[in-house]
Amino acid sequence: MRTLRDVKIGETVKVKKLTGEGAIKRRIMDMGITKGIEIYVRKVAPLGDPMEVTVRGYELSVRKADAEMIEVEE
């Protein structure tokens, strides 16, 4: 199982599944991250949190804890 947190800078991946529950899952979906969407990893902060990604044509910062709940595939 590969999560968004494991993706390297410059990679584009496709969302396979969201593993969060309740309000956390809803918040991730409200940011535009849903099954089947492509995510491009632009930058990662020096300590790894947060990471900046491009989703649906806009830039978004995602915390490590949230990135671990997003399963991805190549």
PQR file with spaces between the fields and no chain letter, atoms N, CA, C, O and H, PARSE charges and radii, in Angstrom:
ATOM       1  N    MET     1       0.842   -1.179    0.000 -0.4000 1.5000
ATOM       2  CA   MET     1       0.000    0.000    0.000 -0.0000 2.0000
ATOM       3  C    MET     1       0.888    1.244    0.000  0.5500 1.7000
ATOM       4  O    MET     1       1.668    1.453    0.930 -0.5500 1.4000
ATOM       5  N    ARG     2       0.772    2.051   -1.022 -0.4000 1.5000
ATOM       6  CA   ARG     2       1.546    3.285   -1.149 -0.0000 2.0000
ATOM       7  C    ARG     2       0.629    4.467   -0.862  0.5500 1.7000
ATOM       8  O    ARG     2      -0.479    4.543   -1.393 -0.5500 1.4000
ATOM       9  H    ARG     2       0.139    1.881   -1.777  0.4000 1.0000
ATOM      10  N    THR     3       1.089    5.381   -0.028 -0.4000 1.5000
ATOM      11  CA   THR     3       0.283    6.554    0.305 -0.0000 2.0000
ATOM      12  C    THR     3       0.897    7.801   -0.316  0.5500 1.7000
ATOM      13  O    THR     3       2.025    7.769   -0.807 -0.5500 1.4000
ATOM      14  H    THR     3       1.989    5.320    0.404  0.4000 1.0000
ATOM      15  N    LEU     4       0.153    8.894   -0.293 -0.4000 1.5000
ATOM      16  CA   LEU     4       0.634   10.161   -0.833 -0.0000 2.0000
ATOM      17  C    LEU     4       1.911   10.603   -0.128  0.5500 1.7000
ATOM      18  O    LEU     4       2.756   11.257   -0.740 -0.5500 1.4000
ATOM      19  H    LEU     4      -0.764    8.920    0.106  0.4000 1.0000
ATOM      20  N    ARG     5       2.061   10.263    1.127 -0.4000 1.5000
ATOM      21  CA   ARG     5       3.250   10.649    1.882 -0.0000 2.0000
ATOM      22  C    ARG     5       4.524   10.025    1.295  0.5500 1.7000
ATOM      23  O    ARG     5       5.603   10.604    1.426 -0.5500 1.4000
ATOM      24  H    ARG     5       1.375    9.733    1.624  0.4000 1.0000
ATOM      25  N    ASP     6       4.416    8.870    0.658 -0.4000 1.5000
ATOM      26  CA   ASP     6       5.568    8.160    0.090 -0.0000 2.0000
ATOM      27  C    ASP     6       5.981    8.675   -1.289  0.5500 1.7000
ATOM      28  O    ASP     6       7.031    8.283   -1.798 -0.5500 1.4000
ATOM      29  H    ASP     6       3.540    8.401    0.552  0.4000 1.0000
ATOM      30  N    VAL     7       5.185    9.536   -1.895 -0.4000 1.5000
ATOM      31  CA   VAL     7       5.440   10.015   -3.254 -0.0000 2.0000
ATOM      32  C    VAL     7       6.561   11.052   -3.235  0.5500 1.7000
ATOM      33  O    VAL     7       6.602   11.921   -2.365 -0.5500 1.4000
ATOM      34  H    VAL     7       4.332    9.855   -1.481  0.4000 1.0000
ATOM      35  N    LYS     8       7.463   10.948   -4.200 -0.4000 1.5000
ATOM      36  CA   LYS     8       8.601   11.866   -4.304 -0.0000 2.0000
ATOM      37  C    LYS     8       8.221   13.122   -5.082  0.5500 1.7000
ATOM      38  O    LYS     8       7.247   13.130   -5.835 -0.5500 1.4000
ATOM      39  H    LYS     8       7.429   10.242   -4.907  0.4000 1.0000
ATOM      40  N    ILE     9       9.005   14.183   -4.888 -0.4000 1.5000
ATOM      41  CA   ILE     9       8.794   15.449   -5.600 -0.0000 2.0000
ATOM      42  C    ILE     9       8.889   15.211   -7.100  0.5500 1.7000
ATOM      43  O    ILE     9       9.790   14.517   -7.571 -0.5500 1.4000
ATOM      44  H    ILE     9       9.796   14.176   -4.276  0.4000 1.0000
ATOM      45  N    GLY    10       7.955   15.789   -7.846 -0.4000 1.5000
ATOM      46  CA   GLY    10       7.951   15.665   -9.297 -0.0000 2.0000
ATOM      47  C    GLY    10       7.133   14.502   -9.830  0.5500 1.7000
ATOM      48  O    GLY    10       6.953   14.390  -11.042 -0.5500 1.4000
ATOM      49  H    GLY    10       7.223   16.352   -7.463  0.4000 1.0000
ATOM      50  N    GLU    11       6.639   13.642   -8.969 -0.4000 1.5000
ATOM      51  CA   GLU    11       5.838   12.495   -9.407 -0.0000 2.0000
ATOM      52  C    GLU    11       4.358   12.870   -9.514  0.5500 1.7000
ATOM      53  O    GLU    11       3.865   13.726   -8.779 -0.5500 1.4000
ATOM      54  H    GLU    11       6.786   13.734   -7.984  0.4000 1.0000
ATOM      55  N    THR    12       3.675   12.223  -10.430 -0.4000 1.5000
ATOM      56  CA   THR    12       2.228   12.349  -10.556 -0.0000 2.0000
ATOM      57  C    THR    12       1.630   10.978  -10.265  0.5500 1.7000
ATOM      58  O    THR    12       2.049    9.971  -10.835 -0.5500 1.4000
ATOM      59  H    THR    12       4.076   11.528  -11.026  0.4000 1.0000
ATOM      60  N    VAL    13       0.648   10.954   -9.375 -0.4000 1.5000
ATOM      61  CA   VAL    13       0.004    9.694   -8.996 -0.0000 2.0000
ATOM      62  C    VAL    13      -1.510    9.854   -9.067  0.5500 1.7000
ATOM      63  O    VAL    13      -2.033   10.966   -9.134 -0.5500 1.4000
ATOM      64  H    VAL    13       0.308   11.772   -8.912  0.4000 1.0000
ATOM      65  N    LYS    14      -2.197    8.719   -9.052 -0.4000 1.5000
ATOM      66  CA   LYS    14      -3.657    8.703   -9.103 -0.0000 2.0000
ATOM      67  C    LYS    14      -4.190    8.197   -7.769  0.5500 1.7000
ATOM      68  O    LYS    14      -3.667    7.230   -7.214 -0.5500 1.4000
ATOM      69  H    LYS    14      -1.772    7.815   -8.998  0.4000 1.0000
ATOM      70  N    VAL    15      -5.229    8.847   -7.254 -0.4000 1.5000
ATOM      71  CA   VAL    15      -5.812    8.449   -5.975 -0.0000 2.0000
ATOM      72  C    VAL    15      -6.560    7.139   -6.164  0.5500 1.7000
ATOM      73  O    VAL    15      -7.409    7.010   -7.046 -0.5500 1.4000
ATOM      74  H    VAL    15      -5.655    9.632   -7.704  0.4000 1.0000
ATOM      75  N    LYS    16      -6.226    6.167   -5.316 -0.4000 1.5000
ATOM      76  CA   LYS    16      -6.843    4.846   -5.382 -0.0000 2.0000
ATOM      77  C    LYS    16      -7.968    4.725   -4.350  0.5500 1.7000
ATOM      78  O    LYS    16      -9.029    4.168   -4.633 -0.5500 1.4000
ATOM      79  H    LYS    16      -5.536    6.272   -4.600  0.4000 1.0000
ATOM      80  N    LYS    17      -7.715    5.264   -3.134 -0.4000 1.5000
ATOM      81  CA   LYS    17      -8.675    5.092   -2.041 -0.0000 2.0000
ATOM      82  C    LYS    17      -8.376    6.086   -0.927  0.5500 1.7000
ATOM      83  O    LYS    17      -7.216    6.428   -0.695 -0.5500 1.4000
ATOM      84  H    LYS    17      -6.853    5.716   -2.904  0.4000 1.0000
ATOM      85  N    LEU    18      -9.419    6.554   -0.234 -0.4000 1.5000
ATOM      86  CA   LEU    18      -9.257    7.386    0.955 -0.0000 2.0000
ATOM      87  C    LEU    18      -9.558    6.516    2.163  0.5500 1.7000
ATOM      88  O    LEU    18     -10.624    5.903    2.234 -0.5500 1.4000
ATOM      89  H    LEU    18     -10.361    6.277   -0.423  0.4000 1.0000
ATOM      90  N    THR    19      -8.621    6.453    3.126 -0.4000 1.5000
ATOM      91  CA   THR    19      -8.806    5.553    4.259 -0.0000 2.0000
ATOM      92  C    THR    19      -9.300    6.244    5.521  0.5500 1.7000
ATOM      93  O    THR    19      -9.604    5.568    6.504 -0.5500 1.4000
ATOM      94  H    THR    19      -7.755    6.950    3.068  0.4000 1.0000
ATOM      95  N    GLY    20      -9.389    7.565    5.525 -0.4000 1.5000
ATOM      96  CA   GLY    20      -9.857    8.286    6.715 -0.0000 2.0000
ATOM      97  C    GLY    20     -11.326    8.001    6.996  0.5500 1.7000
ATOM      98  O    GLY    20     -12.023    7.406    6.174 -0.5500 1.4000
ATOM      99  H    GLY    20      -9.143    8.115    4.727  0.4000 1.0000
ATOM     100  N    GLU    21     -11.788    8.433    8.169 -0.4000 1.5000
ATOM     101  CA   GLU    21     -13.184    8.220    8.541 -0.0000 2.0000
ATOM     102  C    GLU    21     -13.852    9.534    8.928  0.5500 1.7000
ATOM     103  O    GLU    21     -13.188   10.454    9.407 -0.5500 1.4000
ATOM     104  H    GLU    21     -11.222    8.917    8.837  0.4000 1.0000
ATOM     105  N    GLY    22     -15.132    9.621    8.727 -0.4000 1.5000
ATOM     106  CA   GLY    22     -15.929   10.744    9.200 -0.0000 2.0000
ATOM     107  C    GLY    22     -15.476   12.107    8.714  0.5500 1.7000
ATOM     108  O    GLY    22     -15.295   12.325    7.516 -0.5500 1.4000
ATOM     109  H    GLY    22     -15.672    8.874    8.338  0.4000 1.0000
ATOM     110  N    ALA    23     -15.292   13.033    9.668 -0.4000 1.5000
ATOM     111  CA   ALA    23     -14.982   14.425    9.346 -0.0000 2.0000
ATOM     112  C    ALA    23     -13.634   14.565    8.638  0.5500 1.7000
ATOM     113  O    ALA    23     -13.470   15.442    7.790 -0.5500 1.4000
ATOM     114  H    ALA    23     -15.439   12.856   10.641  0.4000 1.0000
ATOM     115  N    ILE    24     -12.681   13.718    8.974 -0.4000 1.5000
ATOM     116  CA   ILE    24     -11.361   13.797    8.338 -0.0000 2.0000
ATOM     117  C    ILE    24     -11.469   13.452    6.856  0.5500 1.7000
ATOM     118  O    ILE    24     -10.925   14.161    6.009 -0.5500 1.4000
ATOM     119  H    ILE    24     -12.814   13.005    9.663  0.4000 1.0000
ATOM     120  N    LYS    25     -12.167   12.372    6.546 -0.4000 1.5000
ATOM     121  CA   LYS    25     -12.364   11.967    5.153 -0.0000 2.0000
ATOM     122  C    LYS    25     -13.133   13.042    4.389  0.5500 1.7000
ATOM     123  O    LYS    25     -12.812   13.341    3.239 -0.5500 1.4000
ATOM     124  H    LYS    25     -12.609   11.797    7.234  0.4000 1.0000
ATOM     125  N    ARG    26     -14.134   13.613    5.023 -0.4000 1.5000
ATOM     126  CA   ARG    26     -14.938   14.666    4.403 -0.0000 2.0000
ATOM     127  C    ARG    26     -14.075   15.888    4.070  0.5500 1.7000
ATOM     128  O    ARG    26     -14.221   16.485    3.003 -0.5500 1.4000
ATOM     129  H    ARG    26     -14.394   13.370    5.958  0.4000 1.0000
ATOM     130  N    ARG    27     -13.168   16.259    4.997 -0.4000 1.5000
ATOM     131  CA   ARG    27     -12.290   17.414    4.780 -0.0000 2.0000
ATOM     132  C    ARG    27     -11.369   17.175    3.590  0.5500 1.7000
ATOM     133  O    ARG    27     -11.158   18.072    2.774 -0.5500 1.4000
ATOM     134  H    ARG    27     -13.049   15.774    5.864  0.4000 1.0000
ATOM     135  N    ILE    28     -10.817   15.955    3.489 -0.4000 1.5000
ATOM     136  CA   ILE    28      -9.944   15.620    2.358 -0.0000 2.0000
ATOM     137  C    ILE    28     -10.732   15.702    1.048  0.5500 1.7000
ATOM     138  O    ILE    28     -10.232   16.229    0.054 -0.5500 1.4000
ATOM     139  H    ILE    28     -10.989   15.227    4.152  0.4000 1.0000
ATOM     140  N    MET    29     -11.940   15.191    1.045 -0.4000 1.5000
ATOM     141  CA   MET    29     -12.773   15.236   -0.157 -0.0000 2.0000
ATOM     142  C    MET    29     -13.162   16.669   -0.504  0.5500 1.7000
ATOM     143  O    MET    29     -13.245   17.016   -1.682 -0.5500 1.4000
ATOM     144  H    MET    29     -12.346   14.762    1.852  0.4000 1.0000
ATOM     145  N    ASP    30     -13.399   17.500    0.499 -0.4000 1.5000
ATOM     146  CA   ASP    30     -13.740   18.913    0.259 -0.0000 2.0000
ATOM     147  C    ASP    30     -12.582   19.671   -0.380  0.5500 1.7000
ATOM     148  O    ASP    30     -12.799   20.671   -1.065 -0.5500 1.4000
ATOM     149  H    ASP    30     -13.332   17.219    1.456  0.4000 1.0000
ATOM     150  N    MET    31     -11.362   19.207   -0.164 -0.4000 1.5000
ATOM     151  CA   MET    31     -10.192   19.836   -0.789 -0.0000 2.0000
ATOM     152  C    MET    31     -10.071   19.438   -2.262  0.5500 1.7000
ATOM     153  O    MET    31      -9.211   19.962   -2.971 -0.5500 1.4000
ATOM     154  H    MET    31     -11.185   18.395    0.392  0.4000 1.0000
ATOM     155  N    GLY    32     -10.906   18.535   -2.722 -0.4000 1.5000
ATOM     156  CA   GLY    32     -10.889   18.116   -4.121 -0.0000 2.0000
ATOM     157  C    GLY    32     -10.174   16.811   -4.367  0.5500 1.7000
ATOM     158  O    GLY    32     -10.014   16.391   -5.513 -0.5500 1.4000
ATOM     159  H    GLY    32     -11.604   18.109   -2.146  0.4000 1.0000
ATOM     160  N    ILE    33      -9.741   16.163   -3.296 -0.4000 1.5000
ATOM     161  CA   ILE    33      -9.031   14.883   -3.434 -0.0000 2.0000
ATOM     162  C    ILE    33     -10.050   13.754   -3.328  0.5500 1.7000
ATOM     163  O    ILE    33     -10.528   13.428   -2.242 -0.5500 1.4000
ATOM     164  H    ILE    33      -9.871   16.504   -2.365  0.4000 1.0000
ATOM     165  N    THR    34     -10.373   13.163   -4.479 -0.4000 1.5000
ATOM     166  CA   THR    34     -11.335   12.069   -4.532 -0.0000 2.0000
ATOM     167  C    THR    34     -10.742   10.934   -5.366  0.5500 1.7000
ATOM     168  O    THR    34      -9.726   11.113   -6.038 -0.5500 1.4000
ATOM     169  H    THR    34      -9.985   13.428   -5.362  0.4000 1.0000
ATOM     170  N    LYS    35     -11.373    9.786   -5.318 -0.4000 1.5000
ATOM     171  CA   LYS    35     -10.892    8.607   -6.042 -0.0000 2.0000
ATOM     172  C    LYS    35     -10.769    8.910   -7.542  0.5500 1.7000
ATOM     173  O    LYS    35     -11.670    9.488   -8.151 -0.5500 1.4000
ATOM     174  H    LYS    35     -12.198    9.640   -4.772  0.4000 1.0000
ATOM     175  N    GLY    36      -9.634    8.505   -8.119 -0.4000 1.5000
ATOM     176  CA   GLY    36      -9.422    8.665   -9.556 -0.0000 2.0000
ATOM     177  C    GLY    36      -8.755    9.960   -9.978  0.5500 1.7000
ATOM     178  O    GLY    36      -8.381   10.102  -11.142 -0.5500 1.4000
ATOM     179  H    GLY    36      -8.903    8.035   -7.625  0.4000 1.0000
ATOM     180  N    ILE    37      -8.595   10.903   -9.073 -0.4000 1.5000
ATOM     181  CA   ILE    37      -7.997   12.202   -9.399 -0.0000 2.0000
ATOM     182  C    ILE    37      -6.473   12.084   -9.407  0.5500 1.7000
ATOM     183  O    ILE    37      -5.894   11.366   -8.592 -0.5500 1.4000
ATOM     184  H    ILE    37      -8.899   10.788   -8.127  0.4000 1.0000
ATOM     185  N    GLU    38      -5.826   12.796  -10.338 -0.4000 1.5000
ATOM     186  CA   GLU    38      -4.368   12.806  -10.382 -0.0000 2.0000
ATOM     187  C    GLU    38      -3.821   13.913   -9.489  0.5500 1.7000
ATOM     188  O    GLU    38      -4.359   15.019   -9.446 -0.5500 1.4000
ATOM     189  H    GLU    38      -6.296   13.379  -11.001  0.4000 1.0000
ATOM     190  N    ILE    39      -2.738   13.592   -8.775 -0.4000 1.5000
ATOM     191  CA   ILE    39      -2.082   14.543   -7.881 -0.0000 2.0000
ATOM     192  C    ILE    39      -0.616   14.636   -8.284  0.5500 1.7000
ATOM     193  O    ILE    39       0.061   13.619   -8.439 -0.5500 1.4000
ATOM     194  H    ILE    39      -2.301   12.693   -8.810  0.4000 1.0000
ATOM     195  N    TYR    40      -0.131   15.871   -8.453 -0.4000 1.5000
ATOM     196  CA   TYR    40       1.274   16.124   -8.764 -0.0000 2.0000
ATOM     197  C    TYR    40       1.931   16.710   -7.521  0.5500 1.7000
ATOM     198  O    TYR    40       1.450   17.707   -6.983 -0.5500 1.4000
ATOM     199  H    TYR    40      -0.681   16.697   -8.327  0.4000 1.0000
ATOM     200  N    VAL    41       3.012   16.112   -7.062 -0.4000 1.5000
ATOM     201  CA   VAL    41       3.717   16.597   -5.869 -0.0000 2.0000
ATOM     202  C    VAL    41       4.725   17.649   -6.303  0.5500 1.7000
ATOM     203  O    VAL    41       5.691   17.347   -7.003 -0.5500 1.4000
ATOM     204  H    VAL    41       3.402   15.302   -7.500  0.4000 1.0000
ATOM     205  N    ARG    42       4.488   18.905   -5.877 -0.4000 1.5000
ATOM     206  CA   ARG    42       5.343   20.039   -6.250 -0.0000 2.0000
ATOM     207  C    ARG    42       6.519   20.225   -5.311  0.5500 1.7000
ATOM     208  O    ARG    42       7.663   20.319   -5.757 -0.5500 1.4000
ATOM     209  H    ARG    42       3.703   19.151   -5.309  0.4000 1.0000
ATOM     210  N    LYS    43       6.249   20.278   -4.013 -0.4000 1.5000
ATOM     211  CA   LYS    43       7.294   20.555   -3.024 -0.0000 2.0000
ATOM     212  C    LYS    43       6.984   19.829   -1.731  0.5500 1.7000
ATOM     213  O    LYS    43       5.839   19.465   -1.464 -0.5500 1.4000
ATOM     214  H    LYS    43       5.320   20.202   -3.650  0.4000 1.0000
ATOM     215  N    VAL    44       8.023   19.624   -0.930 -0.4000 1.5000
ATOM     216  CA   VAL    44       7.852   19.089    0.415 -0.0000 2.0000
ATOM     217  C    VAL    44       8.678   19.979    1.337  0.5500 1.7000
ATOM     218  O    VAL    44       9.836   20.273    1.038 -0.5500 1.4000
ATOM     219  H    VAL    44       8.953   19.920   -1.147  0.4000 1.0000
ATOM     220  N    ALA    45       8.105   20.403    2.437 -0.4000 1.5000
ATOM     221  CA   ALA    45       8.811   21.250    3.398 -0.0000 2.0000
ATOM     222  C    ALA    45      10.050   20.517    3.922  0.5500 1.7000
ATOM     223  O    ALA    45      10.087   19.287    3.908 -0.5500 1.4000
ATOM     224  H    ALA    45       7.165   20.165    2.680  0.4000 1.0000
ATOM     225  N    PRO    46      11.064   21.259    4.386 -0.5600 1.5000
ATOM     226  CA   PRO    46      12.318   20.635    4.847  0.2800 2.0000
ATOM     227  C    PRO    46      12.132   19.510    5.869  0.5500 1.7000
ATOM     228  O    PRO    46      12.865   18.522    5.834 -0.5500 1.4000
ATOM     229  N    LEU    47      11.181   19.644    6.761 -0.4000 1.5000
ATOM     230  CA   LEU    47      10.950   18.583    7.744 -0.0000 2.0000
ATOM     231  C    LEU    47       9.865   17.607    7.297  0.5500 1.7000
ATOM     232  O    LEU    47       9.451   16.741    8.068 -0.5500 1.4000
ATOM     233  H    LEU    47      10.586   20.447    6.790  0.4000 1.0000
ATOM     234  N    GLY    48       9.402   17.744    6.048 -0.4000 1.5000
ATOM     235  CA   GLY    48       8.437   16.807    5.495 -0.0000 2.0000
ATOM     236  C    GLY    48       6.980   17.156    5.727  0.5500 1.7000
ATOM     237  O    GLY    48       6.093   16.439    5.266 -0.5500 1.4000
ATOM     238  H    GLY    48       9.738   18.448    5.422  0.4000 1.0000
ATOM     239  N    ASP    49       6.720   18.236    6.427 -0.4000 1.5000
ATOM     240  CA   ASP    49       5.329   18.594    6.726 -0.0000 2.0000
ATOM     241  C    ASP    49       5.142   20.091    6.628  0.5500 1.7000
ATOM     242  O    ASP    49       5.826   20.801    7.365 -0.5500 1.4000
ATOM     243  H    ASP    49       7.441   18.819    6.802  0.4000 1.0000
ATOM     244  N    PRO    50       4.296   20.629    5.801 -0.5600 1.5000
ATOM     245  CA   PRO    50       3.384   19.955    4.877  0.2800 2.0000
ATOM     246  C    PRO    50       4.028   19.705    3.514  0.5500 1.7000
ATOM     247  O    PRO    50       5.187   20.049    3.285 -0.5500 1.4000
ATOM     248  N    MET    51       3.253   19.101    2.621 -0.4000 1.5000
ATOM     249  CA   MET    51       3.697   18.926    1.245 -0.0000 2.0000
ATOM     250  C    MET    51       2.755   19.725    0.348  0.5500 1.7000
ATOM     251  O    MET    51       1.558   19.821    0.618 -0.5500 1.4000
ATOM     252  H    MET    51       2.311   18.822    2.807  0.4000 1.0000
ATOM     253  N    GLU    52       3.308   20.298   -0.723 -0.4000 1.5000
ATOM     254  CA   GLU    52       2.500   21.090   -1.644 -0.0000 2.0000
ATOM     255  C    GLU    52       2.228   20.260   -2.887  0.5500 1.7000
ATOM     256  O    GLU    52       3.150   19.734   -3.510 -0.5500 1.4000
ATOM     257  H    GLU    52       4.280   20.221   -0.943  0.4000 1.0000
ATOM     258  N    VAL    53       0.957   20.148   -3.241 -0.4000 1.5000
ATOM     259  CA   VAL    53       0.551   19.339   -4.383 -0.0000 2.0000
ATOM     260  C    VAL    53      -0.342   20.150   -5.307  0.5500 1.7000
ATOM     261  O    VAL    53      -0.912   21.166   -4.909 -0.5500 1.4000
ATOM     262  H    VAL    53       0.208   20.576   -2.734  0.4000 1.0000
ATOM     263  N    THR    54      -0.455   19.688   -6.543 -0.4000 1.5000
ATOM     264  CA   THR    54      -1.383   20.287   -7.495 -0.0000 2.0000
ATOM     265  C    THR    54      -2.514   19.294   -7.726  0.5500 1.7000
ATOM     266  O    THR    54      -2.283   18.153   -8.129 -0.5500 1.4000
ATOM     267  H    THR    54       0.009   18.862   -6.866  0.4000 1.0000
ATOM     268  N    VAL    55      -3.748   19.746   -7.463 -0.4000 1.5000
ATOM     269  CA   VAL    55      -4.941   18.921   -7.607 -0.0000 2.0000
ATOM     270  C    VAL    55      -5.981   19.718   -8.382  0.5500 1.7000
ATOM     271  O    VAL    55      -6.304   20.846   -8.008 -0.5500 1.4000
ATOM     272  H    VAL    55      -3.935   20.672   -7.136  0.4000 1.0000
ATOM     273  N    ARG    56      -6.502   19.146   -9.448 -0.4000 1.5000
ATOM     274  CA   ARG    56      -7.553   19.795  -10.245 -0.0000 2.0000
ATOM     275  C    ARG    56      -7.175   21.209  -10.697  0.5500 1.7000
ATOM     276  O    ARG    56      -8.032   22.085  -10.811 -0.5500 1.4000
ATOM     277  H    ARG    56      -6.240   18.230   -9.751  0.4000 1.0000
ATOM     278  N    GLY    57      -5.862   21.419  -10.955 -0.4000 1.5000
ATOM     279  CA   GLY    57      -5.418   22.709  -11.470 -0.0000 2.0000
ATOM     280  C    GLY    57      -5.120   23.768  -10.422  0.5500 1.7000
ATOM     281  O    GLY    57      -4.806   24.903  -10.781 -0.5500 1.4000
ATOM     282  H    GLY    57      -5.166   20.707  -10.863  0.4000 1.0000
ATOM     283  N    TYR    58      -5.206   23.439   -9.151 -0.4000 1.5000
ATOM     284  CA   TYR    58      -4.839   24.418   -8.125 -0.0000 2.0000
ATOM     285  C    TYR    58      -3.863   23.807   -7.133  0.5500 1.7000
ATOM     286  O    TYR    58      -3.775   22.587   -6.991 -0.5500 1.4000
ATOM     287  H    TYR    58      -5.461   22.517   -8.859  0.4000 1.0000
ATOM     288  N    GLU    59      -3.128   24.684   -6.446 -0.4000 1.5000
ATOM     289  CA   GLU    59      -2.121   24.238   -5.494 -0.0000 2.0000
ATOM     290  C    GLU    59      -2.723   24.093   -4.110  0.5500 1.7000
ATOM     291  O    GLU    59      -3.575   24.881   -3.699 -0.5500 1.4000
ATOM     292  H    GLU    59      -3.200   25.675   -6.561  0.4000 1.0000
ATOM     293  N    LEU    60      -2.272   23.079   -3.403 -0.4000 1.5000
ATOM     294  CA   LEU    60      -2.845   22.725   -2.111 -0.0000 2.0000
ATOM     295  C    LEU    60      -1.746   22.232   -1.194  0.5500 1.7000
ATOM     296  O    LEU    60      -0.856   21.503   -1.633 -0.5500 1.4000
ATOM     297  H    LEU    60      -1.581   22.438   -3.736  0.4000 1.0000
ATOM     298  N    SER    61      -1.792   22.617    0.076 -0.4000 1.5000
ATOM     299  CA   SER    61      -0.847   22.099    1.069 -0.0000 2.0000
ATOM     300  C    SER    61      -1.557   21.020    1.873  0.5500 1.7000
ATOM     301  O    SER    61      -2.680   21.209    2.339 -0.5500 1.4000
ATOM     302  H    SER    61      -2.515   23.209    0.432  0.4000 1.0000
ATOM     303  N    VAL    62      -0.882   19.887    2.026 -0.4000 1.5000
ATOM     304  CA   VAL    62      -1.462   18.737    2.722 -0.0000 2.0000
ATOM     305  C    VAL    62      -0.537   18.327    3.858  0.5500 1.7000
ATOM     306  O    VAL    62       0.672   18.198    3.665 -0.5500 1.4000
ATOM     307  H    VAL    62       0.031   19.734    1.647  0.4000 1.0000
ATOM     308  N    ARG    63      -1.104   18.123    5.043 -0.4000 1.5000
ATOM     309  CA   ARG    63      -0.310   17.660    6.184 -0.0000 2.0000
ATOM     310  C    ARG    63       0.073   16.195    6.012  0.5500 1.7000
ATOM     311  O    ARG    63      -0.599   15.443    5.306 -0.5500 1.4000
ATOM     312  H    ARG    63      -2.086   18.228    5.200  0.4000 1.0000
ATOM     313  N    LYS    64       1.171   15.796    6.674 -0.4000 1.5000
ATOM     314  CA   LYS    64       1.629   14.395    6.613 -0.0000 2.0000
ATOM     315  C    LYS    64       0.541   13.442    7.082  0.5500 1.7000
ATOM     316  O    LYS    64       0.317   12.397    6.473 -0.5500 1.4000
ATOM     317  H    LYS    64       1.717   16.407    7.248  0.4000 1.0000
ATOM     318  N    ALA    65      -0.132   13.806    8.165 -0.4000 1.5000
ATOM     319  CA   ALA    65      -1.175   12.930    8.720 -0.0000 2.0000
ATOM     320  C    ALA    65      -2.292   12.697    7.708  0.5500 1.7000
ATOM     321  O    ALA    65      -2.815   11.588    7.600 -0.5500 1.4000
ATOM     322  H    ALA    65       0.050   14.656    8.660  0.4000 1.0000
ATOM     323  N    ASP    66      -2.658   13.752    6.961 -0.4000 1.5000
ATOM     324  CA   ASP    66      -3.700   13.602    5.935 -0.0000 2.0000
ATOM     325  C    ASP    66      -3.171   12.826    4.733  0.5500 1.7000
ATOM     326  O    ASP    66      -3.900   12.025    4.147 -0.5500 1.4000
ATOM     327  H    ASP    66      -2.232   14.653    7.049  0.4000 1.0000
ATOM     328  N    ALA    67      -1.913   13.055    4.359 -0.4000 1.5000
ATOM     329  CA   ALA    67      -1.316   12.375    3.205 -0.0000 2.0000
ATOM     330  C    ALA    67      -1.253   10.864    3.424  0.5500 1.7000
ATOM     331  O    ALA    67      -1.332   10.092    2.469 -0.5500 1.4000
ATOM     332  H    ALA    67      -1.321   13.705    4.835  0.4000 1.0000
ATOM     333  N    GLU    68      -1.111   10.443    4.679 -0.4000 1.5000
ATOM     334  CA   GLU    68      -1.059    9.015    4.973 -0.0000 2.0000
ATOM     335  C    GLU    68      -2.411    8.342    4.764  0.5500 1.7000
ATOM     336  O    GLU    68      -2.464    7.119    4.632 -0.5500 1.4000
ATOM     337  H    GLU    68      -1.047   11.070    5.456  0.4000 1.0000
ATOM     338  N    MET    69      -3.482    9.086    4.730 -0.4000 1.5000
ATOM     339  CA   MET    69      -4.826    8.522    4.547 -0.0000 2.0000
ATOM     340  C    MET    69      -5.229    8.438    3.077  0.5500 1.7000
ATOM     341  O    MET    69      -6.338    8.005    2.763 -0.5500 1.4000
ATOM     342  H    MET    69      -3.438   10.079    4.837  0.4000 1.0000
ATOM     343  N    ILE    70      -4.342    8.848    2.176 -0.4000 1.5000
ATOM     344  CA   ILE    70      -4.646    8.843    0.742 -0.0000 2.0000
ATOM     345  C    ILE    70      -3.805    7.773    0.069  0.5500 1.7000
ATOM     346  O    ILE    70      -2.601    7.953   -0.117 -0.5500 1.4000
ATOM     347  H    ILE    70      -3.441    9.200    2.430  0.4000 1.0000
ATOM     348  N    GLU    71      -4.433    6.655   -0.299 -0.4000 1.5000
ATOM     349  CA   GLU    71      -3.739    5.585   -1.023 -0.0000 2.0000
ATOM     350  C    GLU    71      -3.650    5.968   -2.484  0.5500 1.7000
ATOM     351  O    GLU    71      -4.623    6.441   -3.071 -0.5500 1.4000
ATOM     352  H    GLU    71      -5.411    6.509   -0.148  0.4000 1.0000
ATOM     353  N    VAL    72      -2.458    5.761   -3.081 -0.4000 1.5000
ATOM     354  CA   VAL    72      -2.237    6.152   -4.475 -0.0000 2.0000
ATOM     355  C    VAL    72      -1.653    4.996   -5.282  0.5500 1.7000
ATOM     356  O    VAL    72      -1.172    4.002   -4.737 -0.5500 1.4000
ATOM     357  H    VAL    72      -1.668    5.377   -2.604  0.4000 1.0000
ATOM     358  N    GLU    73      -1.714    5.166   -6.609 -0.4000 1.5000
ATOM     359  CA   GLU    73      -1.100    4.218   -7.535 -0.0000 2.0000
ATOM     360  C    GLU    73      -0.478    5.025   -8.656  0.5500 1.7000
ATOM     361  O    GLU    73      -0.828    6.186   -8.865 -0.5500 1.4000
ATOM     362  H    GLU    73      -2.105    5.972   -7.052  0.4000 1.0000
ATOM     363  N    GLU    74       0.450    4.405   -9.380 -0.4000 1.5000
ATOM     364  CA   GLU    74       1.148    5.089  -10.474 -0.0000 2.0000
ATOM     365  C    GLU    74       0.197    5.509  -11.559  0.5500 1.7000
ATOM     366  O    GLU    74       0.617    6.098  -12.555 -0.5500 1.4000
ATOM     367  H    GLU    74       0.735    3.462   -9.210  0.4000 1.0000
